[in-house]
Amino acid sequence: MSRIKDLEIRGIRNFGDERAKVLIHFSKPLTLILGPNGTGKTTIIEALKFVTSGEYPPDSDRGKSFVHEPKLTLNHTVRGQVKAKILDKSGQELVIIRTMQVSRQKTGALKFQALDNTITRLDERTKDKIQITNRCSDIDREMLAAMGVSKPILNYVIFCHQEESNWPLEDGKKLKDRFDEIFDTSKYNKAMDTIAKLIKDLNSEINTLKAREEAFKEILNEAEDQESKLRNNEQREKEVQDKITVIDQSVVPLEERMKQILDVKADYQKLEDQLNKVETDYKVTNNYIESLKKHIKQLHTGSKEELVEKLDSYDQNLTQKVTIKKKSEEKLEETERCENTLLKKLADARIKLGSLTQKKIAFYEKITKRNELLKKAFKTWEIPQVDSVTEEGKAKDYIERISRKVKEFSIAMKKRAQEFEQEEKHVQREVDACRSEKTGIDSEMSLKEKERGEIKLEINTLRKKIKQVDEDGGRLDSLEADLQNATENFNTVVQNFDEKSIRETIEREASNKKEFNNQLNNIDNEINFLNKQSSQQAELELHQNSLLKKEEEISVLRNKNESNLNLLFSNAIPQQKLKDSLEKIQKSLSAEKTNLLKQIEEGQQKFTTYKTTLKHKESELSKTVSDLEASKAKVAFECQENDYDEMLALQERKVKALNDQRGIYASQSSMYEEYLKILKKKSCCPLCDRGFQNSSEENSLEQKLHSEIRKSPQALKNCEKELKQEQARYDALQQLKPVRDQIREIENNKLPKLRTDVEKIKNQLQDSEQSLETLRLILSEPEEKLCIYKSIIGDVILLDSYMNQRDHLTQTIETKKREMARAGKVSDRTMQEAQDERQKLKDRLSAIERNVDKAQLALQSGQEKVSRAREQKNKLNEEVLKIRQGQQESSQLKDKVNDLYKKETSLENSLKSLRQNLVIADEELESKVQELNDLKQKNREKQESDLNFKSISGTEFHELSTVQKEVQEVMDSKLEENLEKIETDVEKTKTECDKMKAEKARLEEHIRFLDEQCRSQEVGKKDLENNLDLIKKQEFINDLNIKITKYRTTLENMQFNKLRKEYQELQEKKDKFEKEKSEYKGALGELGIAIRNYKKSLNQEKYRMARHNYKEKQLQVVVQEEAVKNLKEYVTVLDKAMIQFHEERMNTVNKIMRQLWQLIYSGSDTTSIQIRVQTTEGIGDKKRSYNYKLVQVKRSAEMDMKGKCSAGQKVLASIIIRMALAETFCSDCAVLALDEPTTNLDDENATNLAVTLSKVIQLRAQNHKNFQLIVISHDEKFISSLSNLSGKQMFQELYRNPEGYSLVKRRDMSDYIKNSSQSVADDDYDESEEEQEQAIETKNPKKRNLTMDDSPPHGRAVKRRAFH
């Protein structure tokens, strides 16, 4: 068991610092500490409480006032330390040190700081010292573990502060809180709350998990359904792909044969096109030949080689003329480039000329401005005036002269400022001297006036004392007579008061009272058994009320969901296990829903297939219609809304006519020239040889022919252009022939068939949609029921729970009834008979208590009379002594008054002289201050004037310098020379430009002349070229005749009409296969989309992990339900254990309290005191709680002790309760400290307390070797009595040293009683006692003990160890 061995205090409250540390040794089984008030008795309890639990005293402001006040020391920081040597619950020694520090801050506030807390102990194996600090461990927790008790037991029981010692008599809330802490009820409630919250959370999680389990189950069903559909679709996709493969294989030979036919068709078409082209070329060439013959002026009769030689000679002459023209054009370009360069150069020169001219004007303006600024500066600096400034050298000299003036003025300004500053400093020193003199006089006057006031105050005080002494002198005789009478009265009262006989009467009645109390206790026990039986009845009624409440809740839930349940259950609603029944219905509905969804999905697939096929067919129809419209539009655009065949024939005729016209225009020019030659030779018409009547007709015909010859090239050109356009249009119409055939095929065959297919698919789609609507309508019923299931499943689970609770309550009620039947009757008497008997005993006890009260009242009255007589006597005696002492001091007071009057007169004379000196000093100070201010004002005005002048003149000089700098820069740039040079360049460039323009005009005229020559040369060349072209065309037309014959023979041999019919048959077979393939591809596309959708859906997290999640949730539900079941069982066991623990501990405490009260309390009014506990059951969310009340038993009746007992009874009750709690809860700690236990106790109760404590010490010391009772008191009689009863002669005495600090010394009780001055030094313990303790603790010679100064060895690493 743990106990305290030594305690060292320093720097705490009254206890001194390092120089006066106090060491207190606590012996066993009893430690007595005696000391007067104010010597630190309670501080010892506070120090023990602080060192063991870390709690500061209640009135210490969190420890600030626990340490010395820094004001009382020379330092700003004060440290306090408590050190204790303790035996822990296992018998091992440890030293605990707690250090604090209080600092006074600049603001005056105190700053408290907890410093190092350490625990030192010996390692049992290595015998090394081990130390832990608050940096590595919780010291408070380590100390509580070492002491073996909880913190509330330390604070409220073992080391209870004197101010808190009456806590058992506080109001209900505080008393409940203290007992709850002692019993650790808060931990129990916290544990119950935590478990309840955990169960609630787990139930909530279970509901959530079940809901998720159902959700995962549905997801799993959906996943399995989709997997099944995926497999079906994949199988169907494979079948469709196989069919498409068969179709592809069947189409291959058809396509190969069609390709062969198309190749033949291509060859045939190619040959046909070549034939058409050759025939066209033949016609065009023939027409061209005819046209050339008409346009050639002179047909060539020679060979082709001669014609080529003649054409080459024309080319050489033309080439020479073109070369000369080209050189002339190149020279013209060079001339234009030179002209442009000169023009650009001229423009740049003119720009420079304008810029320099502008600079020259600005230069003269700046010179004018500079001269004006010079004149202004001359005037400012008072320099003799100059009429004008014409030379630049003089201007520079003038500016330099002004610059020197500016610098000289600045230097003069600085000198004047220094002189002003020296003057002001001199006057300021005189002012400071005058001010210091005045301040000294003021200070001296203030001190003397203060001294005079103190003297006057002291004179008035002394005069009042002298007057009071004179008045008291007249009362002295009457007071002495009153004192004589009071002494006689006191003696008479003492003789008349028979205290011994009254006390005997009280003791006799107390004995009778004790006998009746024993009888009353027996009846109380009988009533308690009867009460217990009634409590079982109350518990039964409580369960019955709970059963009724559950029935109401079940009824409410049934009424709330009755309509939904009737809808779900076609037959009667089950009365038990609704949830299981509902789950069966839910499974059936889910299966029905799944089946319907499967049918809907299949219908949806068909609907989607029809829709896709329809979309494909409509798309094909739309494309066919759009192609048809586009083809028609193309044909209509080319035919201009006319018939294609008519337009083709018309266009063919137009091309043929234009070819003929082109041939005419090609030969027209040469033919007309021949006509003119014939006309000149014959002077008659060249065609009919008819003569002209006159020359005017001949001239008119010549002019007309010349006009036609001139128009002929342009007409030929226009005709060729128109022929090209019409030929292109004819070719375009030829290319539209396949398009026209395609239009006829679409309109007659393909389009009607597509429209029929679309109508058929639309009908199938409408039937499928109606079927889907019917299935969805059927699906709505199970879905609605499933929604109802989801909405009511929570209430159904709750309803099942309520029904289970109802059954459980019914079983509990039946069990209680059987238990009460088995218990039977405890006593033959009824509760009323027992209570009547108890009332009779109480009445007899009341009579005895009235007799005791009467005797005590007489005793108290006599004691009060004696006390009042003694007080009256002492009061009068003190007044007489006081008056006589005042008369002796009267003459001394009068002499002191005369001395003070003389001192006051001297001070008045000194003050008068000082006032005169103060007036003179004040006047002199004012004069000097005024002089200083005038001087400062004068100097400031002069400085401001200089600064203004400097600023203005400086600005003017800066502007003058800037202008002069700009003038100098212009002069340095040689502006005049540059200007003359640029004017010369402009004139020269202008002359060169004029020359270039004349050369350009000459070259342009020469080039025009060469153009005319080239054109006349080209006309002759054109006639020769036409002859050469005619020869070539004649050769070409012969070749074309051969080709035409060859192509026609080849086409007749190919027999293409038979192949065309075969191709149409093959195309029809291929279209049939393509249609089937299209349908299969549409279905395959839909299947592919469905498969991708299913795979994508199944690849989602919820479907991919569906099986895993479902199994995991199933496992979690089982685990959580098992956890809830285990927690509920644990709560039940914990609740029963807590109730049993609380009842056992409270019974033990009450039993000890009853025994101690009967042993200690000498009065007969209160038989015993008890702590009654009212338990509140934890129903629902409410926690189990305990309400405590301290009652006193008077005449067998219990009543609340609060407010109905004396101060002494309160103290005694508090001590007894603490002793009972210590006996009950301190199995590992043998320490109990009592601080001033006899407060408000009379002598008899104090004596009884001493006797009981000595018995407790004797009994406990026999069973526990470390039992330790610490008694701290100022009551010498109580300490002496307890010392004699326990045989403990040595005790600790507290006293104050001359410095006011508390010290402790060990003394022997026998010497103390004899008023012996002998004392024992602080470190010298009682030899017999200490030897006995050491003998017990040092049986092992190798064991090493700790001392209060022990600390870990220097330089060794200290490891933290777990002590317990």
Disulfide bonds with the S-S distance in Angstrom:
none
